[in-house]
Amino acid sequence: MRAGGKVRNTDKKVSVFFWFMGQIGERLPFYLAAIVISTMGQAMGRIANAWMVKDIVTAAQERNTQGLAVTVAVNFLLYVVSWFTWRFGIVHYNIEAKHGIAGVEKMVFSKAMRLPMGYYEKNHSGDFMSRLTFDVERAGDIYTSRLRRLSAAVISAVVYLVPMFYYSYRLTLCLLAVSLLSFAVNGYFMKPMKRLGGELSERNGKMMECLTDILAGMELVKIFPAGRRLLADYEAANEGCCRTQKKTNRMAAALESLNCLFDLLGTLAFLGLGIVFLSGGIIGLGELAAVYTIYGVFRYVFLEIGMYLPQMMNCVANAERLYGFMQEDEEPERYGITADSESRAAGQGQEPETYAVEIAHLSFSYEEGRETVKDFSMKVKAGSCVALVGESGCGKSTVAKLLLGFYKPESGYISICGKNSQNATLCEMRSLIGYVPQEPYLYGVSIAENIAYGSRYARPEDVPMEEIIQAAKTANAHDFIMALPDGYRTVPGERGNTLSGGEKQRIAIARAVLKERPHPSAG
């Protein structure tokens, strides 16, 4: 199932699991094959060991050691083969699991880059960081451990039953009944473990939001009394996350304790049944020893099924959060033609006058019934300088966002250098604009590289230094940059914190200047 598919509520858990497994892509058969190979290799060695124990006990009982050396030699050979088979499967499994994790990380990050600006303005960055780190890591446990352990337990249980039934189907049926009882008790924990997994993910996201707010507004935290409220919110979120983690740990501990109890009950059941069956001549001593040897690992893997299944559900809860994130509407390649665009295009002559920027009857609202921009029109000729002025909240920044295509206008017409949504993609439209935001963001790299991000080159290191310096001079930033200890190699710190607001603004202007913008006639 692809990321864009819908999931019915009735089978959401199963569908999300298969969707998540599908993210491995064409490597999925190799991943599953590695699990089967490693499991069969391990099981083969244990079955061979049980066969050897049977022959040794039978030989000791009958006082006949003839052929015992061959049995030991064959068993040793099978053990060596099974060990190499198990290691081969484990190595390739780990490789494929790491590929799967990397693919999920790329998938989530790629999705984040395709989301519209409206998503980031409506959702907290801490929630996104929680999905990218915590949810990806926990859901990734399906690839790296949970599925293999659960699948290996199921496959091993089936494989071990074959020789056990061969040696004594009556004793095996009785032991299987005890194991099924333990499995039913473990299954009771599946739903609460999944619920706690989802709750832990939500609380971790809230804690990440609080932490992001504190780090982003450290000045406010230190200066204003309200900063203590942010710290209190983080402590409350941290305590909530801690409480949920404690609940999860207590439930996991209870489950493990129950498994230990059933392990003891299984041993006692085997001893009691073994004595009864052996006394009644239903089973020989050699066969009983072989069944006991296999039952020791069978009982363990059967308990693992009940233990790993709730843990798998815990991880599926994180995969559901990732699935929900992947269903978010993406930014379209282009917004399409509106009625205003069609009428505007129809009204133009064969050679219409082309403006650098032309806006006609533009309307837009963030919330229904509350228009931010209403019937706004503007024409800007090439080479001219125009400023939008007005009181705060009248829509000046919104017009800039509409020009950049961050939002789709409800009505109206926008043209930049002759290009509009009729004949250009959003990427093409944005390539015509040099933009300096109200709060410029500088990355934790050198000033030269920060300026180079505005260049036409794909890699900042490919931008000629002469172009960077010329852009800085145009933005009146060259002099103060050269006065810094390392000049253009100076790293301004996270978000440019070591520079003043005006200096950051000029570097942002230099970055916009470096961006090539075509002449209007080029449209």
C-alpha positions in Angstrom: 0.0 0.0 0.0 1.4 3.4 -1.0 1.6 6.4 1.4 -1.3 8.0 -0.3 -3.7 5.1 0.2 -6.6 5.2 2.7 -7.1 2.7 5.5 -10.4 1.5 6.8 -10.9 1.7 10.6 -11.8 -1.9 10.9 -8.4 -3.2 9.7 -6.3 -0.2 10.4 -3.7 -1.9 12.6 -3.1 -4.7 10.1 -3.1 -2.3 7.2 -0.6 0.1 8.9 1.7 -2.8 9.6 1.7 -4.0 6.0 2.1 -0.4 4.8 5.1 0.0 7.1 6.7 -3.2 5.9 6.1 -2.1 2.3 8.4 0.8 2.9 11.4 -1.6 2.6 10.4 -1.8 -1.1 12.0 -4.3 -3.4 14.4 -5.5 -0.6 11.5 -6.9 1.4 11.9 -10.5 0.0 15.6 -10.5 1.0 14.7 -9.2 4.5 12.1 -11.9 5.1 14.4 -14.6 3.6 17.2 -13.5 6.0 14.8 -14.0 9.0 13.8 -17.5 7.8 17.4 -18.6 7.1 18.7 -17.4 10.5 15.7 -19.0 12.3 16.0 -22.4 10.4 19.8 -22.5 11.0 19.3 -22.1 14.8 16.4 -24.6 14.9 18.3 -27.2 12.9 21.2 -27.2 15.4 18.9 -27.7 18.4 17.0 -30.5 16.7 20.2 -32.2 15.8 21.3 -31.9 19.4 18.0 -33.5 20.6 18.6 -36.4 18.2 22.1 -36.9 19.7 20.8 -36.8 23.3 18.3 -39.5 22.4 20.9 -41.8 20.9 23.3 -41.2 23.8 20.6 -42.0 26.4 19.3 -45.0 24.5 22.9 -46.3 24.1 23.5 -45.9 27.8 20.3 -47.6 28.7 21.0 -50.5 26.4 24.7 -50.5 27.3 25.5 -50.5 23.5 27.8 -47.7 22.3 28.3 -49.0 18.8 27.8 -46.3 16.2 27.7 -43.6 18.9 30.9 -41.9 17.6 29.3 -41.5 14.1 26.2 -39.9 15.8 28.4 -37.4 17.6 30.4 -36.6 14.5 27.3 -36.1 12.3 25.8 -34.0 15.1 28.9 -31.8 15.2 28.8 -31.4 11.4 25.2 -30.4 11.5 25.9 -27.9 14.4 28.7 -26.3 12.3 26.4 -26.0 9.3 23.6 -24.6 11.3 25.8 -22.1 13.0 27.1 -20.7 9.6 23.5 -20.7 8.3 22.3 -18.7 11.3 25.2 -16.2 11.1 24.7 -15.8 7.4 21.0 -15.0 8.0 21.6 -12.7 10.9 24.3 -10.6 9.0 22.0 -10.1 6.0 19.0 -9.4 8.2 20.9 -6.6 10.0 21.9 -5.1 6.7 18.4 -5.2 5.3 16.9 -3.8 8.6 19.3 -0.9 8.5 18.3 -0.2 4.9 14.7 -0.2 6.0 15.3 2.3 8.8 17.2 4.6 6.5 14.3 4.3 4.0 11.8 5.3 6.6 13.9 8.3 7.7 14.2 9.5 4.1 10.5 8.9 3.5 9.5 11.1 6.5 12.0 13.8 5.8 11.0 13.9 2.1 7.4 14.1 3.1 8.2 17.1 5.4 9.8 18.9 2.4 6.7 18.4 0.4 4.3 19.8 3.0 2.9 23.3 2.5 4.0 26.2 4.7 0.5 26.1 6.2 1.3 22.8 7.9 4.3 24.3 9.8 2.4 27.4 10.7 -0.4 25.3 12.2 1.7 22.6 13.8 4.4 22.8 16.4 7.9 22.0 15.2 8.5 19.9 18.3 5.7 17.5 17.2 7.4 17.1 13.8 10.8 16.5 15.6 9.1 13.9 17.8 7.9 12.0 14.7 11.2 12.3 12.9 13.2 10.9 15.9 11.1 9.1 18.5 8.4 7.6 16.3 10.8 6.7 13.5 13.1 5.0 16.1 10.3 3.1 17.9 8.5 2.1 14.7 11.9 1.1 13.3 12.2 -1.5 16.0 9.7 -3.5 13.9 12.5 -3.8 11.3 15.5 -4.2 13.7 14.1 -6.6 16.3 10.4 -7.0 16.9 9.4 -8.7 13.7 12.4 -11.0 13.6 12.0 -12.1 17.2 8.3 -12.7 16.8 8.6 -14.4 13.4 11.6 -16.5 14.7 9.5 -17.6 17.7 6.5 -18.6 15.5 8.7 -20.5 12.9 10.7 -22.2 15.6 7.6 -23.3 17.5 6.2 -24.9 14.4 9.6 -26.6 13.5 10.1 -27.9 17.0 6.7 -29.4 17.1 7.5 -31.8 14.2 10.2 -33.9 16.0 8.2 -33.6 19.3 5.2 -35.1 17.7 7.4 -37.8 16.1 8.8 -38.9 19.4 5.5 -38.7 21.3 2.4 -37.0 20.1 0.5 -37.7 23.3 3.1 -36.0 25.5 3.5 -33.2 23.0 -0.3 -32.5 22.9 -0.3 -32.2 26.7 2.6 -29.8 26.8 1.1 -27.8 23.9 -2.0 -27.2 26.0 0.1 -25.7 28.8 1.9 -23.4 26.3 -1.4 -22.3 24.7 -2.6 -21.2 28.2 0.5 -19.0 28.7 0.0 -17.6 25.2 -3.6 -16.6 26.0 -2.5 -14.8 29.2 0.2 -12.9 27.2 -2.3 -12.0 24.6 -4.3 -10.2 27.2 -1.5 -7.6 27.5 -1.6 -6.7 23.7 -4.2 -4.0 23.9 -2.9 -2.1 26.9 0.6 -2.3 25.7 -0.4 -0.7 22.4 -2.4 1.9 24.2 0.5 2.8 26.4 2.8 2.9 23.3 0.5 5.5 21.7 0.2 7.5 24.9 4.0 7.5 25.4 4.5 8.8 21.8 2.0 11.6 22.3 3.6 12.6 25.6 7.0 12.5 24.1 5.8 14.9 21.3 4.4 17.3 23.9 7.7 17.2 25.8 9.6 17.9 22.6 7.3 20.9 21.9 8.0 22.4 25.4 11.8 21.8 25.0 11.7 23.5 21.5 9.9 26.5 22.9 12.4 26.9 25.7 15.5 26.7 23.4 14.0 29.0 20.8 13.0 31.6 23.4 15.9 31.3 25.9 16.1 35.1 26.2 12.4 35.3 27.3 13.0 32.4 29.7 15.8 34.3 31.4 14.3 37.8 31.3 10.5 37.5 31.9 8.7 35.8 34.8 6.6 33.9 32.3 9.7 32.0 31.4 9.2 30.0 34.6 5.9 28.9 33.2 7.7 27.4 30.2 10.0 25.5 32.5 7.0 24.3 34.6 5.2 23.1 31.4 8.3 21.2 30.4 8.6 19.6 33.8 4.9 18.7 33.7 5.3 17.1 30.3 8.5 15.3 31.4 6.7 13.9 34.5 3.8 12.8 32.3 6.1 11.0 30.0 7.9 9.5 32.9 4.6 8.2 34.4 3.6 6.6 31.1 7.1 5.0 30.8 6.8 3.7 34.4 3.4 2.2 33.5 4.9 0.6 30.4 7.8 -0.8 32.4 5.5 -2.1 35.2 3.3 -3.9 32.6 6.4 -5.3 30.9 7.7 -6.5 34.2 4.4 -8.1 35.1 4.4 -9.8 31.7 7.9 -11.1 32.2 7.1 -12.3 35.7 4.1 -14.3 34.4 6.3 -15.8 31.7 8.7 -16.9 34.4 5.8 -18.5 36.3 4.6 -20.3 33.2 8.2 -21.4 32.5 8.2 -23.1 35.9 4.8 -24.6 35.4 5.9 -26.0 32.1 8.9 -27.7 33.6 6.7 -29.2 36.4 4.1 -30.3 33.9 6.8 -32.0 31.8 8.3 -33.8 34.8 4.9 -35.0 36.0 3.7 -36.1 32.6 7.1 -37.6 31.8 7.0 -39.9 34.8 3.4 -41.0 34.0 4.2 -41.7 30.4 7.5 -43.4 31.1 5.9 -45.6 33.8 3.1 -46.6 31.5 5.5 -47.6 28.7 4.0 -45.0 26.4 7.4 -43.4 25.7 11.0 -44.6 26.0 13.7 -42.9 28.1 15.7 -41.9 25.0 12.6 -40.3 23.3 11.7 -38.6 26.6 15.2 -37.1 26.8 14.9 -35.9 23.2 11.5 -34.3 23.8 12.8 -32.6 27.0 15.7 -31.2 25.1 13.5 -29.7 22.4 10.7 -28.7 24.9 13.2 -26.6 26.7 13.6 -24.3 23.7 10.1 -24.8 22.5 8.7 -23.6 25.8 10.9 -20.6 25.6 10.1 -19.6 22.0 6.4 -20.1 22.8 6.6 -17.7 25.7 8.4 -15.3 23.3 5.4 -15.2 21.0 3.2 -14.0 23.8 5.9 -11.6 25.0 6.9 -10.1 21.6 3.4 -9.7 20.2 2.4 -6.9 22.7 5.7 -5.3 22.1 5.0 -5.4 18.4 1.7 -3.7 19.0 3.5 -1.0 20.9 5.7 -0.3 17.9 2.7 -0.4 15.5 1.3 2.5 17.6 4.3 4.6 16.5 3.9 3.4 12.9 0.3 4.7 13.0 1.5 8.2 13.9 3.9 8.0 11.0 1.1 6.8 8.7 -1.0 9.7 9.8 1.8 12.1 9.1 2.2 10.6 5.6 -1.5 11.3 4.9 -1.1 15.0 5.3 -1.9 17.0 2.1 1.2 17.9 0.1 1.9 21.1 -1.6 0.9 20.7 -5.3 3.3 21.2 -8.1 1.0 24.0 -9.4 -2.2 25.5 -8.0 -4.1 25.4 -11.3 -6.2 27.9 -13.2 -8.8 30.0 -11.5 -11.7 31.8 -13.1 -9.8 35.1 -12.6 -6.8 33.7 -14.4 -8.8 32.5 -17.4 -10.6 35.8 -17.8 -7.3 37.7 -17.4 -5.6 35.6 -20.0 -8.6 35.9 -22.4 -8.6 39.7 -22.0 -4.9 40.1 -23.1 -4.0 40.9 -26.6 -1.4 39.2 -28.7 1.4 41.2 -27.1 0.2 42.2 -23.6 2.3 44.5 -21.5 4.4 42.5 -19.1 5.0 43.7 -15.6 7.6 42.5 -13.1 4.7 41.8 -10.7 1.0 42.0 -11.5 -1.7 41.2 -9.0 -5.4 41.5 -9.9 -8.4 41.2 -7.5 -6.6 39.0 -5.1 -8.5 37.6 -2.1 -7.4 35.2 0.6 -8.3 34.3 4.2 -6.6 32.0 6.7 -9.9 31.2 8.4 -13.4 31.0 6.8 -15.3 34.3 7.2 -12.3 36.3 8.1 -10.6 37.8 5.0 -7.0 38.9 5.4 -6.6 40.1 1.8 -9.7 41.3 -0.1 -9.8 42.3 -3.8 -6.2 43.5 -3.8 -4.6 44.7 -7.1 -1.1 46.0 -7.9 1.2 46.4 -10.9 4.9 46.9 -10.6 7.0 47.8 -13.6 10.5 46.4 -14.1 13.2 48.5 -12.4 10.8 50.3 -10.1 10.8 50.1 -6.3 7.4 49.7 -4.5 6.6 49.4 -0.9 3.4 48.0 0.7 2.5 50.1 3.8 -0.3 49.8 6.2 -1.2 49.0 9.8 -0.2 45.8 11.4 -2.4 42.8 10.3 -3.7 44.4 7.1 -2.1 41.6 5.0 1.3 42.9 3.8 3.2 39.7 4.8 0.3 37.6 3.5 0.7 39.2 0.0 4.4 38.2 0.1 3.4 34.6 1.1 0.9 34.5 -1.8 3.5 35.7 -4.2 5.8 32.9 -3.0 3.0 30.4 -3.4 2.9 29.4 0.2 -0.9 29.5 0.0 -3.4 29.2 -2.8 -5.5 32.4 -3.4 -9.2 32.1 -3.1 -9.6 34.3 -6.1 -7.5 36.6 -8.1 -4.6 36.7 -10.5 -0.8 36.7 -9.8 1.8 37.1 -12.5 5.6 37.4 -12.0 7.7 38.3 -15.0 4.9 37.0 -17.2 4.6 33.7 -15.5 1.6 32.5 -13.4 0.0 29.3 -12.2 -1.3 28.8 -15.7 2.0 28.2 -17.3 4.5 27.8 -14.4 5.0 25.5 -11.5 5.4 26.8 -7.9 9.1 26.0 -8.1 9.5 28.1 -11.3 7.5 31.0 -9.7 9.7 31.0 -6.6 12.9 31.0 -8.7 11.9 34.4 -9.9 11.8 35.9 -6.4 14.5 37.0 -4.0 13.0 37.0 -0.5 14.2 38.4 2.8 11.9 37.4 5.7 11.2 39.7 8.6 13.2 37.4 10.9 16.1 36.1 8.8 17.4 32.7 9.6 21.1 32.0 9.5 22.5 28.4 9.6 25.3 27.2 11.8 27.8 27.4 8.9 30.2 30.1 7.7 28.9 33.5 6.6 30.1 32.8 3.1 28.1 29.6 2.9 25.0 31.3 4.4 25.1 33.8 1.5 25.9 31.1 -1.0 22.6 29.3 -0.2 20.9 31.9 -2.4 22.9 31.0 -5.5 21.8 29.1 -8.5 24.4 26.4 -7.8 23.2 23.2 -6.2 26.1 23.1 -3.7 27.2 26.2 -1.8 30.9 25.3 -2.1 30.6 25.7 -5.9 29.7 29.3 -5.7 32.7 31.6 -6.7 33.9 33.7 -3.8 33.9 36.8 -6.0 30.1 36.5 -6.4 29.6 36.1 -2.7 31.7 39.2 -1.9 29.9 41.2 -4.6 26.5 40.3 -3.1 27.7 41.3 0.4 29.0 44.6 -0.9 25.6 45.2 -2.6 23.9 44.5 0.7 26.3 46.8 2.6 27.5 43.8 4.6 31.1 43.4 3.4 32.7 45.9 5.8 31.4 44.4 9.0 32.1 40.8 7.7 35.7 41.7 7.1 35.9 43.2 10.6 35.1 39.8 12.1 38.0 37.6 13.3 37.6 35.0 10.5 35.9 37.2 7.9 33.7 35.3 5.6 34.7 32.0 7.3 33.1 33.2 10.6 30.4 30.9 11.9 27.7 33.1 13.3 26.3 30.4 15.6 22.9 28.8 15.7 20.3 31.1 14.1 23.1 33.8 13.8 23.0 34.5 17.5 26.5 36.1 17.6 25.4 38.8 15.2 23.1 41.8 15.7 19.7 41.9 14.1 20.8 44.4 11.5 23.8 42.3 10.6 21.7 39.2 10.1 19.3 41.2 8.0 22.1 42.4 5.7 23.5 38.8 5.3 20.0 37.7 4.4 19.8 40.6 1.8 23.1 39.5 0.3 21.7 35.9 0.0 18.7 37.3 -1.8 20.9 39.5 -4.0 23.0 36.5 -5.1 19.9 34.8 -6.4 19.6 35.3 -10.2 16.3 36.9 -11.2 15.4 37.1 -14.9 14.4 40.3 -16.6 10.6 40.6 -17.1 10.9 40.2 -20.8 12.3 36.7 -20.2 8.9 35.5 -19.1 
